[in-house]
Amino acid sequence: MTTAPQPAMRAIAVWSVAILASSLWGCMVIESHSSSRIETGGGACDQTYGGGNCEYLIDGVVVDAESGAPIASAEVRVGGYYSYTDGEGVFALTAYVLPGCHKLIASHSDYAPDYTEVALEDRDVTVGPIGLWPAGGGN
């Protein structure tokens, strides 16, 4: 008869997968876990969101890669969470995800989508400008 892994063993397996996945994405983040909190390089968060997810507040700006002009109404997404830029190209996104490396994807109907790798360690994360190239041109 096969028994299900104990909670501590599942946590070790998840942690190992997160480290492996982070290193494959080129964004190495090391975490250490305790029974009720996830400790990361920049702080800690309560595991109050299913599966050990933490709340991250991510902000930044999306700009035209050619002109540097802000892009209004661009969608910015990480995991299953998204937000839109305001008239100044600024976005603020709240995501409930595991600590580690994530793709932050920006898109707009007039531009080719692009992404940046973001290491979610601290609760508040500001990313540099995300430049989108006009659809059918640029890069």
Summary of the structure (lengths in Angstrom):
residues: 139
radius of gyration: 17.4
end to end distance: 57.5
largest distance: 64.3
contacts: 397
relative contact order: 0.21
helix: 13%
strand: 47%
